[in-house]
């Protein structure tokens, strides 16, 4: 993940925290509703047109980046990295969270590789 992608992800989490419970988006669906303004470094509400959403490519060999990608694709409306890592009142690594959610089985992985 380059610095622009990290910033975009962090601002996605921040934007989610201000949206309220009725607007919970997956990271992949976020560009359907908002556009990333690279100059202003913020997400702005989409007013027209359609989107082509992108997410950083990663394989299991990339470790935590790959596991973060899976979590962002499957957890709606996270407002912090802790939301993505919270498991039974403990903060765990992304991989452990996915194992707990049973997302690391062969069928699920084939959808994202």
N, C-alpha and C positions, 0 to 999 in steps of 0.2 A: 504494500500500500504506500503510495507516495503521500507527500504532505497535503496536497489538495484533496485527495481521497479521504484521508484521516479527518481533515477539517470538515468536509462534507458530511461524513458520518457523525462527527461530534455535534454538528449543527442539526442534523436529523434528530438526534436524541433530545437536544434542547428544544427544538420546535415541537416535538411530541409532548413535552412536559407542559406546554402552553395551550394545547389543543383541547383538552378535556376528554372525558371518558367516551363520548359518542364518536370521536374521530381517532380510531386506532388503526394505523396503517402499517403494513409490512414495508420494509425498506425498498423492496422491489416495486411496490405499488405507489410509493410516495411521489415519484415523478408524474403520475397521472393527475395529481392534485396540486403539486408545487413545482416550481422550477428553481434550479440552483443558479444564483447570480454570482458568478465567479469574481466579478469586480467588487461587489459589496460583501462577498463572503457570507451569504445568507440564503435561506430558502424563502421564496416569495410565492404567494398564491397564484396558481395557474389561471389565467383569464381566458385563454383561447388555445385552440390547437390540441394536438395529441402529442404523446410523449413516446420516447424510446428509452426505457430505463436500463441502466447498466449497473453491474456490481462487479467489483474486482474479482478477477479469476483466481482461483486457488485450487490446488489439489491436496490430498491428504498429506503429501510430503511437505507442504508449507506449514503444517502444524496449526498453531493458534489462529492464523489468518483464515485458514480453511474452516475451522470450527466456528469462528466468528461469522463467517459468511453464511453458514448453515443456520445459525441462530437468528441472524437478521432476516433470513428468508422465511423463518417459521414462527417468530414471536411478534405478535402485533403490538404496536404502540409502546416499545421500550422507551424509557426516559433517561436511562443511564446504563453504563456497562454493568452496574450491579444488578439491574433488572434482568439482564441477560445471564448473569452468573449466580443468581439467588437460588439456593436449593436448601429447603428445610432450615431457614434462618441462618444459613452459612453461605459465604461467597466462595465459589469453587471455580476452577479453570473451565474454559469454554468446553473442552473435550469431556470433562466429567459431567457437565450439565447435559450435554447431548447424550451421553451414555445413560444418564438417569431418565431422559425423555425417550429412550430407545430409538434415537435418530441415527445411530451408527450401524444399523443393520444394512445388509447388501441392497435390498430393494430401495430404501430411502436414499442411499448414497448414489445409486445409479441415476437418480433424477437430477443430481447436482454436479456430476462430473462430466 
